[in-house]
Amino acid sequence: MTAHHRTWRLGAAVVGIALLAAACSSSSKPSHPAAASAVAATASTPTSAAQPNKGTFTVGLLTDLTGLGASSSKTSVQGVEAGVATLAAQAGYTIKFVTADTTSAPAAALTAAQKLVEQDHVFAVIAASGLLFAASNYLTSQGIPVVGVAVDGPEWITARNMFSVFGPLDFTKVTTTQGEFFKMQGATTLGTLGYSISPSSSEAAEGAALSAQNAGLKVGYVNSKFTFGGTDVQPVALAMKAAHVDAISPSVDPNTSFALITALRQAGVDLKVALLPTGYGGDLAQAGPGALQAAQDVYFLSSWEPVEMDTPATRQFQAALRGIGVTTDPTYGEYAGYTSVALLVRGLEAAGTDPTRPALIGALSGITDFNAAGLYGSHALDMGDRSTAAVGVDNCYWITKLAGSTFQLVPGADPICGSVIPGKTVSASS
C-alpha cells in the first residue's frame, strides 16, 4: 500500500460483485443488524489501556436498512458497531445501540423514531438516513440528542438538539469547491441531478450548477426533481447529450449515479468529470452488477480522509472495522456511523458524570474542535457554528478517482477546500 493508491480489495470482483456486496457487511455479528436488537461495547482495542466504566447508555440508530435508500446507509450499523467497540470503549463508556429501519419511507422513519424513544427508551439517537426530516420534529419535541449525518434537510441547522458530524450542511449556500474542481479537471459544461423528495439532494444539484457557473463553466442541464432512488435515466442522459454536457454532479445514491453514467457513455457522451457524493470504497460493491465498469475514471467525494492517505486516523478506523470482522473497504455508512460515535463520545465526556439529555445537548453545542477521530486531518469543526460552513468542515472535500481496481488520490484535492460565494444562494423551495 502506498500513500496515494490502494487496490480495491475485492479480488476477482468483476464477475462476482453481487455476491461480494454481502461481504461488505460481513462481521462477527448477524448480517442483518435488525435481527440483533442491541449490541454492547465491552472491549477495548489491544493498544488502549482499560478504562473504568463511566456509564452505560442505550442509543438508537435510525437508518435505511431496507428500501431504495439502503444502498448508501445500511452499513452505518457496522460503523456504529466499530465506533462503539473502539472509540467508546477507549473512553470508558459502554454503549448499547438499537437499530430502527426507516424502510426508506418518510412515514416509516417517523414510526421508527417513535419506537426508539417510546419502546426502547434510548438516551440519544444516531441518524444516518436521507429520510430523517420526517422524524426530526418528533425527536426535537421529545428533547432527544441527535448526532449523525446531515443528508436530508435544514433541520440540522435549526434544531438545537441535532448535531451533524460534518456540520449542519446548508445547501442553500454556494461554495467555490466543486466549481474549482471541475475547472481543474478541464470540464466545460455541467449537468446535475437531484432527488425531489430530499431537500439536501435537490439543493445540492442546484448549488453545484451555481458553483460551476461561478468558476466559468456553462451549465447545460439541471434536474433537481428526479424520483428518489430511480434508475430510469435515459431521458436525462439524452437531454444532457443534447446540452453538450462533459461533466456531471449527481447528488443521488450510487444506483442512480451509475445508471446515469452508463446511459451517458452508451449515448456517446465523453465525460471529462463524473463527480459522485457516494460510491467510494466498499460502496462500489453494493451498487450492483456493472458498477465497477461504470465507475472507471469516476471521481468520488468524501467528507473524511480516504484510507488511501494512510494516516494514523485511517489506520485506526480500519483496525476498528477489522475488530468487528469487516475486512472489506470502508463504506460511506461505516464512516458515518463511526464518526457519529466519535461525536457522541466527545459529548458524553463534556457532559459530566451521569449526564441528562439536556446536559448532553449543551455539551455537544460547546465542542469547538471536533475532528472526527482524526479523519478531518488538520481541519476541525465547531459544533456550535451553524452559519459559516456550507458543505462540510471548512467547505472541504477529499476526492479519489477509480482507475482499474484502484482508488487513487487526486493531486490538489486531498482535500480541496473552498469558500462561500457571497450573493449566490439556492432557493430552499427549488
PyMOL commands that set and color helices and strands:
alter all, ss='L'
color gray80, all
select helices_A, chain A and resi 13-23+33-35+70-73+76-91+106-118+133-141+155-158+177-184+199-214+234-242+254-266+283-286+291-294+307-309+312-323+332-351+357-365+393-395
alter helices_A, ss='H'
color red, helices_A
select strands_A, chain A and resi 5-7+39-40+55-63+93-101+124-128+146-148+162-164+173-175+189-195+218-226+247-251+273-276+299-302+396-403+406-409+416-417+420-425
alter strands_A, ss='S'
color yellow, strands_A
deselect
rebuild
show_as cartoon
